[in-house]
Amino acid sequence: MAKDVTNTSNLSVDDISVQLAVLKDDIASLASTMADLTKAKSAEAANQAKSTAQDLANSGRDKALEAQQTAEDFVRTQPAAALGIAAGVGFIAGLFATRR
Protein backbone atom coordinates (compact mmCIF):
# COMPACT_ATOMS: atom_id res chain seq x y z
CA MET A 1 0.00 0.00 0.00
CA ALA A 2 2.73 2.50 0.96
CA LYS A 3 5.56 3.33 -1.41
CA ASP A 4 9.13 2.21 -0.91
CA VAL A 5 10.81 4.85 1.24
CA THR A 6 14.43 3.81 0.80
CA ASN A 7 15.02 6.77 -1.50
CA THR A 8 14.01 9.73 0.67
CA SER A 9 14.72 12.30 -2.04
CA ASN A 10 11.61 11.23 -3.93
CA LEU A 11 9.19 11.42 -0.95
CA SER A 12 6.24 13.68 -1.40
CA VAL A 13 3.91 15.20 1.16
CA ASP A 14 1.26 12.70 0.09
CA ASP A 15 3.64 9.80 0.71
CA ILE A 16 4.44 11.08 4.19
CA SER A 17 0.73 11.59 4.91
CA VAL A 18 -0.02 8.02 3.88
CA GLN A 19 2.80 6.70 6.03
CA LEU A 20 1.62 8.75 9.00
CA ALA A 21 -1.93 7.42 8.55
CA VAL A 22 -0.63 3.85 8.48
CA LEU A 23 1.48 4.52 11.56
CA LYS A 24 -1.52 6.07 13.32
CA ASP A 25 -3.63 2.98 12.52
CA ASP A 26 -0.87 0.67 13.75
CA ILE A 27 -0.57 2.58 17.02
CA ALA A 28 -4.35 2.52 17.52
CA SER A 29 -4.40 -1.22 16.87
CA LEU A 30 -1.54 -1.77 19.31
CA ALA A 31 -3.27 0.31 21.99
CA SER A 32 -6.47 -1.68 21.50
CA THR A 33 -4.61 -4.96 21.73
CA MET A 34 -2.86 -3.85 24.92
CA ALA A 35 -6.19 -2.78 26.44
CA ASP A 36 -7.72 -6.16 25.62
CA LEU A 37 -4.72 -7.97 27.10
CA THR A 38 -4.91 -5.88 30.26
CA LYS A 39 -8.61 -6.66 30.68
CA ALA A 40 -7.99 -10.36 30.16
CA LYS A 41 -5.13 -10.44 32.66
CA SER A 42 -7.20 -8.49 35.21
CA ALA A 43 -10.08 -10.93 34.87
CA GLU A 44 -7.70 -13.87 35.19
CA ALA A 45 -6.11 -12.39 38.33
CA ALA A 46 -9.54 -11.70 39.85
CA ASN A 47 -10.66 -15.27 39.20
CA GLN A 48 -7.48 -16.64 40.70
CA ALA A 49 -7.88 -14.44 43.79
CA LYS A 50 -11.49 -15.58 44.23
CA SER A 51 -10.44 -19.21 43.90
CA THR A 52 -7.62 -18.78 46.43
CA ALA A 53 -9.93 -16.99 48.88
CA GLN A 54 -12.51 -19.76 48.56
CA ASP A 55 -9.84 -22.41 49.13
CA LEU A 56 -8.59 -20.58 52.24
CA ALA A 57 -12.13 -20.19 53.57
CA ASN A 58 -12.80 -23.90 53.07
CA SER A 59 -9.50 -24.80 54.72
CA GLY A 60 -10.25 -22.52 57.69
CA ARG A 61 -13.72 -24.00 58.05
CA ASP A 62 -12.26 -27.51 57.99
CA LYS A 63 -9.66 -26.62 60.62
CA ALA A 64 -12.32 -25.04 62.86
CA LEU A 65 -14.51 -28.14 62.60
CA GLU A 66 -11.49 -30.30 63.38
CA ALA A 67 -10.66 -28.21 66.45
CA GLN A 68 -14.28 -28.39 67.60
CA GLN A 69 -14.26 -32.17 67.20
CA THR A 70 -11.00 -32.43 69.14
CA ALA A 71 -12.41 -30.28 71.95
CA GLU A 72 -15.59 -32.36 72.07
CA ASP A 73 -13.56 -35.57 72.20
CA PHE A 74 -11.42 -34.15 75.02
CA VAL A 75 -14.52 -33.20 77.04
CA ARG A 76 -16.00 -36.70 76.52
CA THR A 77 -12.82 -38.56 77.46
CA GLN A 78 -11.67 -36.31 80.31
CA PRO A 79 -14.66 -34.43 81.72
CA ALA A 80 -13.00 -33.54 85.04
CA ALA A 81 -9.97 -31.98 83.36
CA ALA A 82 -12.22 -30.11 80.90
CA LEU A 83 -14.31 -28.76 83.80
CA GLY A 84 -11.14 -27.65 85.63
CA ILE A 85 -9.80 -25.88 82.54
CA ALA A 86 -13.14 -24.15 81.93
CA ALA A 87 -13.28 -23.01 85.57
CA GLY A 88 -9.69 -21.68 85.38
CA VAL A 89 -10.36 -19.79 82.14
CA GLY A 90 -13.57 -18.36 83.63
CA PHE A 91 -11.72 -17.24 86.76
CA ILE A 92 -8.99 -15.49 84.74
CA ALA A 93 -11.57 -13.84 82.48
CA GLY A 94 -13.39 -12.61 85.59
CA LEU A 95 -10.16 -11.11 86.97
CA PHE A 96 -9.52 -9.23 83.73
CA ALA A 97 -13.11 -8.06 83.52
CA THR A 98 -13.00 -6.47 87.01
CA ARG A 99 -9.61 -4.74 86.43
CA ARG A 100 -10.56 -2.03 84.03
N, C-alpha and C positions, 0 to 999 in steps of 0.2 A: 504494500500500500504506500509506504513512504519511499522516497527516492534514496539512492545511495548517497551517503554524506561523506564519503572519504575525500572527495575533492571539495573543500570548503569554499573555493573561489567561485564556484558556480551556484551557491545557495541563494535562493531568493527569499523574499519576505514570506511568500506563500509556503515555501518548503518549511521554513522555520515555524510558521503557524500550524502547519499540519503536524510537525513533530511535537510541538508543545501540546496540541490537542491529544495526540496519542499518549504522551507522557502523563497528561492530566487524567486520562481514562485509566491508565495503568495504576496511578497512585490511588484513584478512587476505588478501583478493584482491590488493591492491596489493603486499603483501609477497611473495606467491607469484609474481606476475608479475615483480617485480624479481629474485627469486632465479633464475627461469628465464632472464631476460635475461642475468644475470651468468654463468650456466653457459654459455650460448650464446656470449657474447663471449669467455669463457676458452677454450673449445674452438676458436673461430675464431683466436684469438691463438696458441694452441699449434700449430695446423695451419700457420699462416703462418710461425712460427718454425722448424718442422721443414722446411718447403719452402725457406726461406732458407738454413738450415744445409746442406741437401742441395745446393743450387745452389752455395754457397761451396765445399763439399767437391769437387764436380765440377770447378769452376773451378780450384781448387788442384791437383787431380790432372792436369788438362789442362796447366797451366803447368809442373808438374814434368816431365811427359813431353816437353813442348816444350824445356825446358832440357836434359834428358838427350839429346834428339836433336841439339840445337845442340852440346853437348859432344862427342858422338860424331862429328859432322861435322867439328868442329875437329880432333879427333885424327886423323881419316882424311886431312884435307887438309894439315895441318901437324904431322906426327908429331914432328919434332925440337923444335918450340916447345912442344908438349904435354909431351914428356919433360922439357924444361928447367923448365917450370912445376911439374910434379909433383915434380921433384927439389928445387926451391926451397921448395915448401910442406912437403915432408918434412923438409928441413933446419931450417926455422923451427919446425916442430912438435917436432922433436927437441930444439932449444934450450929451448923452453918446458917440455918434459917433464923435462929434467935440472935446471931451476932451481926447485925447489920451495921 
